[in-house]
Amino acid sequence: MNFVPMNKLLKKALQCGYAVPSFCVWNLETTETVLRTAERMAAPVIVMSGPGEFPLVNPWALARTAIALKEKYMIPAALHLDHGDSLAMAKDCLEAGFSSVMLDFSARSFRENVAALKTVVEMAKPLRVTVEGELGHVGKIDAITTEGGYGSTLTDPEEAVQYVKETGVDALAVSIGNAHGNYTKLPQLDFERLEKIHRKIEIPLVLHGGSGTPDADIKRAIGLGIAKVNVASELVRSIRDSLKAQWSAGKNLWVPAALVEARKDMEKVIEKWINRVGAAGRA
């Protein structure tokens, strides 16, 4: 089974009241861990990578790896460019075989954001590739995370209507008090704002910065149109903490052995999020 357009997964999720988890991956091991866990739990899933990961594995190499792995796992899944920062990067991912691309011009002016997304939609539509945009800017809360800047601006519901109409994007990432990174205190999500956006536009909405968000907030957000939840920081932290603990104890100094152990912790995070967003058994 090949990767499918992400919109196919999100539309079903929106209709049925759950969300599809989107997990950050950066090599063969992390990609396979996500796909293997999703298949075991019969869950649709999205594997994503972007500017923070491409210096390690470029879009072409990551796509070739992911596509080869996907032949083994019979669950509906999308391969997604997360936070693409240029038209050239979006084009590279389209040519590499990604089934979904995000161009994040949310820190730029409204008109520049719209113009760039229209261009990506025009490139992606003939290929049946899903396009995600972001309106309002989701910042970051630590010095480790690569996505976003240190400031956030909230999504304006009226601008969201105009943005979707002018660009033709398939999914919209919203800024409602969420942030990328490791929360130092619980996020205060603006559910009233999210409800207004959901009432005004029909396309699936995306919550970035899922890591650390309480269960109750995730469930409430899904009820208000969130059909995709991004998880990156928790995955990275699970690998990092496992390796630090192993090596501090003098265990598994042979790197492949240490990664085998670390993948077990990563798998627990994936399982938790598949259950949390209601995706288990939805494949």
HELIX and SHEET records of a PDB file:
HELIX    1   1 MET A    6  CYS A   16  1                                  11    
HELIX    2   2 LEU A   28  ARG A   40  1                                  13    
HELIX    3   3 PRO A   59  LYS A   70  1                                  12    
HELIX    4   4 LEU A   87  ALA A   96  1                                  10    
HELIX    5   5 PHE A  110  ALA A  124  1                                  15    
HELIX    6   6 LYS A  125  LEU A  127  5                                   3    
HELIX    7   7 PRO A  157  THR A  167  1                                  11    
HELIX    8   8 PHE A  191  LYS A  200  1                                  10    
HELIX    9   9 ASP A  215  ILE A  222  1                                   8    
HELIX   10  10 SER A  233  SER A  248  1                                  16    
HELIX   11  11 VAL A  255  ARG A  276  1                                  22    
SHEET    1   A 9 VAL A  20  CYS A  24  0                                        
SHEET    2   A 9 VAL A  45  SER A  49  1                                        
SHEET    3   A 9 ALA A  77  GLY A  84  1                                        
SHEET    4   A 9 SER A 100  LEU A 103  1                                        
SHEET    5   A 9 THR A 130  LEU A 135  1                                        
SHEET    6   A 9 ALA A 171  VAL A 174  1                                        
SHEET    7   A 9 LEU A 205  LEU A 207  1                                        
SHEET    8   A 9 ILE A 226  VAL A 231  1                                        
SHEET    9   A 9 VAL A  20  CYS A  24  1                                        
END                                                                             
